């Protein structure tokens, strides 16, 4: 598909819309001066005295142009399996407990990404400078060492503070091309092997990775475009390394009876039954006894019926949150999509909770008490992250809605080819997915056939309300 591009002549009006979203959703503005001053001070402080592991040939794999680099990886082949070194930016070293950076980070919760800018969790002097695992410079890190057997199962995991130095900053396109052309070596050669083994273990556990294309706004030349994007295999393999580390962290926390987990309860049986009925109606095979993860694993989202089913089935993965504990572990400690206990510890530059999770694991691995400020913060983290997470999701949706309305603002009355991806029995209207431009919006009309290709007429594209609406043609 060819996404619709918004040219630079339109940019001022679009910038006004982004600014309005920032105000409506009360996003933080510039960092206060005391925060910037503290960040400059800690960024220029001498490095801590830590074990030197700059010998490890670590590399980072991130979206092109990223500067806030949380993770660096090195994979080694061993006689009976693999060893994964995973360095995580040691943000806690740069954030004094109770200081102004800490206080500001608790207000922000996580980095919020917008098409024209981002609202970072930490001042750029840290997130894009002293704390980021940029190539060629020595950085303090929480260095995970995870040993896997020949099937990719974790047989040992440890974490400790160390000084590291990333050798290369790579992007997903480069990594994918190197693997596809057979020119990958070292860690890149092993990434699809270990990632593939971890995918197979996910399948055995009953975990779920939805192959649903993401709708996003991306920069394009001197403008923006809205498009559907399916992640590269390299992104999925890299994500498996992060999932593996988060599972190891959760196991540590549960053994120590202290920490904060990312949890997702199983979907209610009546919801599962409804999604099964939708699968049958759309011709998506769901054999008796097969887990949901098995059903979606091989679906091609380009097929209209599959796209509609994947859209409808996201209801099974709603309700994720954080569960903190200091004492007896929670009864429901599992993340249903991971199909195992899981914790966020691999993105501390961009997500507040990861810093606290990492601090718990470092203390547990060293056999020392978890720092008091960390213990005191645990109880309030779930509510804090829930609030800031809702805000980030609302910003993302509002930005997509704005660009959709902008793309279509001069096309009211025109017809488009679409697929019905959401419709409820007995109710008028639903949701359609238009391929070009990449738009998902409400559609009016009686008896919209779920999963069918239809023609729709654009009836509304409002830049102020950010509403796009179609009717069945």
Secondary structure, 3 states (H helix, E strand, C coil): CCCEEECHHHHHHHHHHHHHHHHHCCCCCCCCHHHHHHHHHHHCCCCCCCCECCCCCEEEEECCCCCCCCEEEEEEEECCEEEEEEEEECHHHHCCCCCHHHHHHHHHCECEECCCCEECCCCHHHHHHHCCCCECCEEEEEEEEEEEECCCCEEEEEEEEEEEEEEEEEEHHHHHHHHHCCCCCCHHHHHHHHHHHHHHHHHHHCCCCCCCCEEEEEEECCEEEEEEECCCHHHHHHHHHHHHHHHHHHHHHHHHCEEEEEEECCCCHHHHHHHHHHHHHHCCCCCCCCCHHHHHHCCCCCCHHHHHHHHHHHHHHCCCEEEEEECCCCCCCEECCCCEECCCCCCCCCEHHHHHHHHHHHHHHHCCCCCHHHHHHHHHHHHHHHHHHHHHHHHHHHHHHHHHHHHHCCCCCCEEEEEEEECCCCCCCEEEEECCCCEEEEEECCCCCCCCEEEEEEEEEECCCCEEEEEEC
